[in-house]
Every structure is written in structure tokens, then in C-alpha cells.
Amino acid sequence: MSIGAWPGMPGEPNRHEVAALLQCTHEWTRAAAKVAPSVVQQVAPALTVAAQLYEAQVYPAAFSQLAGVVTTMQEARRTYPALPEL
């Protein structure tokens, strides 16, 4: 599932949903590093916090953090069209 196609989350997200989104954002970040390292520098701290929240099993907070990461990624794609699709 691509990030752009991520469905709205009714209720609290579960571990599997957060893990899938975390994996997608991580893969996008790795691919984006080849095109625009400065974008990765912007995204990496928030993505790290999301991973820490996931590890601590605070899934709603991790999902909320990832939502902010995805918003930053979407904004970056508008600025740098060469970045990978979300």
C-alpha cells in the first residue's frame, strides 16, 4: 500500500497499521535520500520519534507523529517533483 493511498483511520490505529505506515515512510525516506538529502534531514527526526513511540507501544501517538511526517513528505514532493511517489 502506498502512503498516498493510506485510508482514514476510524478509532485508534493498531500495531499492524502503524507498523505498515512506519515501513512505508521509512522506505520512502531511503529512496528520497538519493534525490534530496536535505528533505531526509527534515523528516528523519520526526520519523525517529515515531519509531520510538511505536517501540514503546504508544500506537495512537506514533500514528499521529507519522501523519505529520507524511504531511511533510507531501509538501516536499510539491517542492521537489523528482522525489519518489508517496
Contacts in CASP RR format, 6 or more apart in sequence:
PFRMAT RR
TARGET T0000
AUTHOR 0000-0000-0000
METHOD contacts of the structure
MODEL  1
MSIGAWPGMPGEPNRHEVAALLQCTHEWTRAAAKVAPSVVQQVAPALTVA
AQLYEAQVYPAAFSQLAGVVTTMQEARRTYPALPEL
1 20 0 8 1.000
1 24 0 8 1.000
2 24 0 8 1.000
2 85 0 8 1.000
2 86 0 8 1.000
3 21 0 8 1.000
3 24 0 8 1.000
3 25 0 8 1.000
3 28 0 8 1.000
3 70 0 8 1.000
3 73 0 8 1.000
3 86 0 8 1.000
4 70 0 8 1.000
4 86 0 8 1.000
6 21 0 8 1.000
6 24 0 8 1.000
6 70 0 8 1.000
9 17 0 8 1.000
9 63 0 8 1.000
12 59 0 8 1.000
12 60 0 8 1.000
13 59 0 8 1.000
13 60 0 8 1.000
13 62 0 8 1.000
13 63 0 8 1.000
14 59 0 8 1.000
15 54 0 8 1.000
15 57 0 8 1.000
15 59 0 8 1.000
17 59 0 8 1.000
17 63 0 8 1.000
18 54 0 8 1.000
18 59 0 8 1.000
18 62 0 8 1.000
18 63 0 8 1.000
18 66 0 8 1.000
19 54 0 8 1.000
21 63 0 8 1.000
21 66 0 8 1.000
21 70 0 8 1.000
22 50 0 8 1.000
22 51 0 8 1.000
22 54 0 8 1.000
22 62 0 8 1.000
22 66 0 8 1.000
25 43 0 8 1.000
25 47 0 8 1.000
25 50 0 8 1.000
25 66 0 8 1.000
25 69 0 8 1.000
25 70 0 8 1.000
25 73 0 8 1.000
26 47 0 8 1.000
28 73 0 8 1.000
28 84 0 8 1.000
28 86 0 8 1.000
29 40 0 8 1.000
29 43 0 8 1.000
29 44 0 8 1.000
29 47 0 8 1.000
31 84 0 8 1.000
32 39 0 8 1.000
32 40 0 8 1.000
32 43 0 8 1.000
32 73 0 8 1.000
32 76 0 8 1.000
32 83 0 8 1.000
32 84 0 8 1.000
33 40 0 8 1.000
35 80 0 8 1.000
35 82 0 8 1.000
35 83 0 8 1.000
35 84 0 8 1.000
36 76 0 8 1.000
36 80 0 8 1.000
36 82 0 8 1.000
36 83 0 8 1.000
39 73 0 8 1.000
39 76 0 8 1.000
39 80 0 8 1.000
39 83 0 8 1.000
42 72 0 8 1.000
42 76 0 8 1.000
43 69 0 8 1.000
43 72 0 8 1.000
43 73 0 8 1.000
43 76 0 8 1.000
46 65 0 8 1.000
46 68 0 8 1.000
46 69 0 8 1.000
46 72 0 8 1.000
47 66 0 8 1.000
47 69 0 8 1.000
49 65 0 8 1.000
50 62 0 8 1.000
50 65 0 8 1.000
50 66 0 8 1.000
50 69 0 8 1.000
51 62 0 8 1.000
53 59 0 8 1.000
53 61 0 8 1.000
53 62 0 8 1.000
53 65 0 8 1.000
54 62 0 8 1.000
70 86 0 8 1.000
73 83 0 8 1.000
73 86 0 8 1.000
74 86 0 8 1.000
76 83 0 8 1.000
77 83 0 8 1.000
77 85 0 8 1.000
77 86 0 8 1.000
END
